[in-house]
Amino acid sequence: LELVGARLTASQVLDLADREPVRRRFGLDDDDLARIQDRVHDSGIRWGLDATHRRPYSLQKVSTGTWETGLDRVLVGVAMAEDERSFERVLPLDDVDSRAIELAGRLTELIERLTMALDGLGRSQSLSGWAEAIADAADALTATGDRDRWQRAELQRVLDDLLSEADGAAAAEAILLTPGEIRAHLGERLQGRPTRANFRTGHLTVCTLEPMRSVDRKSVV
């Protein structure tokens, strides 16, 4: 939701890719992220998914510097021989090692999934539509490990609570919220929720050496 309506600059998307759940979904390590950052810089990616994404800024006819154009350069650079200079008016990126094919594919998949997620989150829709769109975006862009699997369950609980607050299924379909309204409505709920002892908030907890029976054994490191 933070990226809905954003310009999607290179730094914004790289920051997203650097988050642990996104890293896990796309199998990215520190070396992968460093190589991706180099490719993004070399391919001239600045902001915008594509030219259409720049329409609110009256730049819908300018595709230079978008993620679509930059990724096309990377992918064509991987596929073409060194003596070939262009393909379908796409200038290939120089010095792209053939070993980068798999990483380029993962980056392309991330951008494609991000595009689909933003399409689902970028319009006014019913409460049930929002619950489905948010869950789909979370599953498409993130993955949880054994220790933090509870976070996905917590998100589902928040979405279920959102639907239960509506007065029946008909109300859940009839109430339409804009992206800004749903972001404000869910802002506090999507933050870490403390238990009675303020554990499992996502932050560091300092405590005395006393029995903590309210903490699940999987949460204890």
N, C-alpha and C positions, 0 to 999 in steps of 0.2 A: 504493500500500500504506500510505502514511503516514495516509491519511484513512479507512481501514477501521476502523470502530468509533468514529470521531470524532463529535462533536456537529454538525459542519459548521456552525459559526458563520458569520456574514456575513464576518468578517475572514479565516477560513480559506479560504473559497471565493474571495474577492477576491484573496488571496495566490496561489492556484492560477491564477486568470485572468491574473495579472500575470507569470507565468513565460513566458519567451520562446517555448518550443515551443507553449504553449497559446495565446498571443497570435497566433502564426502560423496555427495551425489554424482559429481563429475570426475572423481578420482584425481584431484589436483593437489600436488605437493608444492613446497616452496620453489623448487627448481622449475616446475611447470608454470607457476605464476610469474616468475621472473622472465621466462621465455615468452609468455603471452604478452607481458608488458612491453618487451622489446618489439614484438611483431605489431602490436597496436601502434606504437610510436612510429615504426618504420613505414607502416602502411598508410599513415596520415589520418587515422581515425580521430575525430574530434568530438562530435556529438550527433545525436539523432540516430534512430534505428535505420531510417531510409529517408528519401526525399519527402514522402507523404507525412512522416512524423514531424517534419519541420513546418507543416502548414500553419500552425498557430503563430509562427514567426514570419509568415509570408515568404518562406524560402523553399516552398514545395517543388520548385524547379531546379534546386541546387542539391545534387546528390554527393558532391565531393566532400569527403571527410566524414561520411556516415559509416555506421557499422556495416551496412550492406555492401557499400563500395569497398571498404577496407578489407573485409573478409573475402570478397571476390578476388581482390589482388593477391591475398595470401594463398587461396586455393588454386588460382591459376598459376601462381609462382611455383607451387608444389608440383603441378601436373605438367608444366611445359618444359621443354628443353632450353638450355641456356641461350641458344642462338635464335630462339623465337621471341619476338618483342611484344606481341599483343594477341589477344583472342577476344573476338566479339567486342572490340573497343575497350577491353579491360587491360590495363597495363600491369603485367605480372610483377610481383614483388621480387626483387633480386635476392640471391643468396639464401633461398629457403631450402634447407636440407630436406631430403626425402624422408628422413626420420621424423620430421615435424608433421607428417600427414595425420597421424593419429591424434596428436594434440590439437591440430587445426580442426579436426572433426569434432573433438569435444567442445572447443570454443564455439564452433558454429552451432552445435546442438544447444549450448547454454543460451546463445542469443535467440535461437528459434523458440526455445521454451519460454524465455523471458518475454518475447513478443506475444506469444499466445496468452501468457499469464496477464500481461498488461491489457490485451484486448478484452479479456474476461473481467478485469477489474476497473476498466476505464469508462464505464457507463452506469447510468442510473438503473437500478434493478430492485427486485423484491428482496425481502429478507432471506427467503429460501434460495434465491439466486445468488445473493452475496455469500451465504454459507457454503454453497457448492463451489463458487469461483475461488474463494479463499482457500478451501481445502484442496482444490485441484492445483492451485498455484504452489501451495506448500509441498505437495507431493511431487510436483514436476521439477521444482528447483532445489529441494533440500532432501537430505536423508539423515536419519538419526542412528546413533550407535546404541549398544546395549545400555550404557550408562545414562543416556539422555533421551531414551525412547519415551519417557514420561512427558516430555515437552510436546510431542505430537498428540498424545492423548489429552493433554491439558488444552491444546488448541481446539481439539474436537469438542471438549466439554464446554468451552466458551461459545463455540458455534451452536451447540445444542441448546445452551442457555438462551442464546439470541433468539432462536426459533420458539422456545417455550414461552418467552415473554410475550409473543404475539398471541392474540386471542383467537387461537384455532388456525387451521391450515389456510382458510380463506384469507385471514388477516395477514398471514405470512406472505401471501402472494399479492395482496392488494397494496401493502405499504411499500412505497418506492423511496429509496435513499440514494443520494448522489455519492460519489467517491469521497468527497469531503465530509459528508454527514456520517458515513459508516466509519471513516477513520476516526472522527471525533467520538463516535459512539463506542468504538472498541478500544480506544487509546489506552485507557487505564486497565481494561480487562486483559489485554495482551501483554502487559508487563508481568514480571515475575510475581507469582502469588505466594506469599509466605504461609507456612503452616502455623499452628499455634505457637511453635517455638522459633518462628522466622527462618526455618530451613527451606532449602530448595527454591530460593528466590533467583538463582543465577548469579549471585554475588558471593564474595568471600564471607564466611561466618567465623567469628572468633568467639570461643565459648570456654567455659570451665570444664574440668575433667569430671563431669557428672554423667550418670546414665541418661542416654537420649533415646528413649524407647519410641518416641514419635517419628524417628528417622528410619526410613526404609534401609535395610542393610545394603542395598545396591547404591544408596546415596553416600555411604560412608567409604572414604578412600583410606 
